[in-house]
Amino acid sequence: MGEYTRLGAYRRVYSPAPMAVQVYLSLGSNLGDRLQNLREGVRRLPQYGVFPRQVSRVYETVPVGETPDPRLYLNLGVWAETELSPHDLLRAVKAVEAAQGRTFTEGHWMPRPLDIDIILYGDLTLQTPELTIPHPRMRERAFVLIPLAEMTPDHTLPDRTRVQELLRDPRIQQQEVRVYDADLSVSSR
């Protein structure tokens, strides 16, 4: 594309291409075929402009929070690249959840076929009514931190806290997180 200058000479106008940003997502499922829900969630991400680059092992965990339902979760972490803005990324992951059967009427702590949380978006720190990055409860959740440390053991958060430091917290260490025998790595899809 170009434009004419005042003197009529043609000059090329460049707009910088959107830069891909690395994002860390946490996926979980405790309703239906949990493993298939995770597999489909990872598979659908590229349809919405989110391209997985690394997928952690699958972990089985007890529910965290004030849930009345004791069903175990399967969880995994995904490092992905996207050119979407943070709010567009939120819309994209909600669309993936909906495509997997999530109705958004199940309540905050209730079972769901697929839950995708945006944990990190590059080094961005953001707080809006719809979205907080880094995820506000990531430091309290072993099922988020363990897959992150598995894939990037030396990762440092935007506030310069090392993930390995968070894993030493006794509250994290007492949470039940077990490796689940399944491979959803990017190369196995």
N, C-alpha and C positions, 0 to 999 in steps of 0.2 A: 504494500500500500504506500501511497505517497500523497503529497499535497503540493500545491503551488505556493511559492513565496510571493511577497508583494511585488517583486520585480518580474514575476511570471516564470522564473526558473523553477524547474521541477526538482524537488529534493525528496529523498527517501526518509520516511518517518518510521522509526523503529519503536515498537512497544516491547518491553521485555517480556519474554515468555514466562508464564507462571513457573515458579520454582517448586519442585517436588519437596515435600517435607516428610520426615520420618515421624510416624505416629505409632504409639504402642496401645493396642487394644486388648481388653480382657473379655473373653467369651465364656459364657457359662450356660448350662442346661440342666434342669432337673425334672423335666416333664416329657413323657413320650420316649422315643428312641434317642437318648441323650447323645450318644456318639454320632449318630447320623445327623442330628441337629447341628452339632459343632462342625461336622464335615461340610454340610450344606452351607452353613454360615460362612465358613472360610471360602468355599467355592463361589458363593454369590458376591463377595466383596468387590471383585474387579468390575462387575456389571454396574457398579455404582461409583467407579472411579477410585477405588481403594485397592492397591496392589500388594498382596502379601509378599514379603521377602524372606521372612523367617517365622516358623511356627514352632512353639514349644512342644514338649511332651504333653500328654493329657494327664490331668490330676483329678482324683476323686476327693471331694471335701464335704464336710458336714456344713449345713447352712450357717451363715453368719447373720446376725441381726435378730430382730424380734419376730421371727417367723413361727407360726403355729404348725407348720408342715415340716416333718423331719426328713423328707426325701433328700438323698445325697445328690450333690452336684457333680457334674464333670466340668472342668475348667481348663482353659489353655490361654496362652498369651500369643499375640501376633505382632511382630514388627512389620509395618507396611509403609508404603509411600503413597502420597496423594498430592494433588494440586488443589484439592478442595479447601475452602476456608474452614475454620473450626465449626462454625454453625452449619455449613453445608455438609461437613463430615457427620455432624450429629444427625442431620436429616437422612443422610445415606445409611448410617447404621440402624436408624429406626426403620427405614424401608426394608433392610435385610431382615430385621427381627420380624416385621409384619409378614414378609414373604415366607418365613418359617412358621407362621401361625400365631404369632404373639398378637393378642387383641388389645393390650394396654388397659384392660378392665380388671385384670387379676389382682390389682393392689400392689403396694410397694414391696412387701416381703413374701409374696405368694409365689407358688411354682410357675414356671414359664418354660416354653420350649426352647427359647433362645434369649439371652440377655447379652448385649454388647456394651461395654463401658469404654469410653475414651479415657485413657489413663494419662498419656503424654502426647503432646503435639509439638515436636521439636523441643526447643527450650522455652516455649511460650508459657507464661503465667497469665491466666484469664479468669475473671469472675463476672458472670452475667447472671440474670435470673434463670436462664435456661441451661447454662453450661459453666462448669468450673474445671479448669485445667491448671495443674495436675488434678486428677480426681481427688476429691476431698477426703475420701476414706482409704486411699491406696496404702497409706502407712500402717493401717490397722488390719490389712488383709494378706495373710500368707499366700492365698491362692492367686493373688496379683503379683506379689514380690518374688515368690519362688520361680515362676516361669520367666520373669524378667531377668533375674539373676542367672538362670540357666542359660539364656541366650546371650546375655551381655553382662558377664560377672563384674565388670569394672564400671558399670554404668553409674553416672552421677546425675542426680535430679537437678532441675533448674535452680534450686536454692543451694546447690553444692553438697547436698547430703548424698553419701554413697549408699547404694542399695544394700551392700554387704553390711553396713552399719545398722540399717533397719532390720535386717534378718537376725541380728543378735538380740533384739528386744525379746524379753521373756514372754510377752503376750503373743508375739508372732510364733515363737518356738512351741508354745503349747497348743496351737491350732492343729487339728487333724488334717493333714494333706498327704495323700498317698499317690504314688505314680500308678496310673491306670494303663494296662497293657493294650496300647493302641498307638498307631503312628499316623499322624496327620501332617507330617512335614510337607513343605512346599513341593518337594520332589515326589512325594507319594500320592499326590492328588491326581 
